[in-house]
Amino acid sequence: MDLSNMSSADLRNLQEQVKRELKQRESQDLAKAREQILAIAQSVGVPLKDLVGSGAVRAKTGSVAPRYRNPADASQLWTGRGRQPKWVKDWLEAGKDIAGLKV
């Protein structure tokens, strides 16, 4: 297929067709993989839940409650995880204790 002779509109149309086809094939590949995994598990007598339950990565269960609040702006919160926000750094550099920011 010689793309250099195609118009811009034809190329965009082709691009959309490729996107749709890739999405459809990914769905088909996923369904096929599930069927194969289920067949293998059944052939050896292992329940599928045992196969994926023990080694699965733990899913994120939710957000962490904020532990600190900026006294100058109550909308600014920090959980105590990750990098300290500037307002926390400024508070600590002023020689104040972080306990003064506790929620």
N, C-alpha and C positions, 0 to 999 in steps of 0.2 A: 504494500500500500504506500503510495507516494503522497506524503502529507504536504509537500511543498506546492502542489497544484490545487489544494483545497482552499476555499474561501474561509475567512475568519468565522463566519456563521456556521459553516459546515464543520469546522474544527471544534467549535463550542458544542455543537450537537453531538459530535463523536465523543467528546469528553464526557458529556452527561450520560451517554449510552454506556461508556466504559465504567463510570461510577456505579450505575445501576447494576451492571453485570457483575462487577466485583462484589458488591454488597450481596447479591443473590448467591454467588458462588461461596462467599464466606459463610453464609447461613447454611448452605448445603453441606459444606465441609464440616461445620460444627455439628450438624445433625448426624452426619456419617460417623464422626469421631465418637459422639455419645453412644450411638448404636454399637460400635465396635467395643468400646469400654464395657458397656453393659453385657455384651455377649461373652467377653473374656471373663468378667466377674462371675457370670452365671455358670460358665463352663468349669470353673475351678471351685464353685460352691461358696464364693465369698459374697456376702451381701454388699451392695454398692455403698450403703451408708458406712460400713466398716472400712471400705476402701478409701473414702475421702474424708471421713470424720476425724481420724487420728492425726493425720499429717497435714491437715489443711491450715493455712495461715489464718490467724484470728482476725476476724473482721473488726473494723473500727465500730465501737458501740455508741459513740456520741462525743459531744464536746466536753471539755473540762470547764468546770465552774471557775470564774475569775476569783483570784485571791487578793488582788490589790486594786485600789482605785486612786486615781489622781485627785487630790483634794481641791485643786484649782479648777478641774474640769471633770465632773462626775461621769461624763460619757466615756472617758478613757479608762479602760480596764486592762488588766494583765493577769494571766493565769499563773505566772511564776515559772512558766516553761519557755524555752527558747531564749532569744536575745532580749535583753532588757530594753524597754522603750526609753526614749530620750528623757521623758519626764521622771522615770525611775532613776536613771543615771544622774540627772540633775539633783534629785532629792538626796541621793547617797553622797554625791560630791559636796553637797552643802553640809555634810557631817551629820545628817539626820539618820535615824534608825528606820529600817524598812518596815518595822512593826507599826509605824505610824501610818502606813498605807494600807494596812489590812482591811478587808471588807468586813 
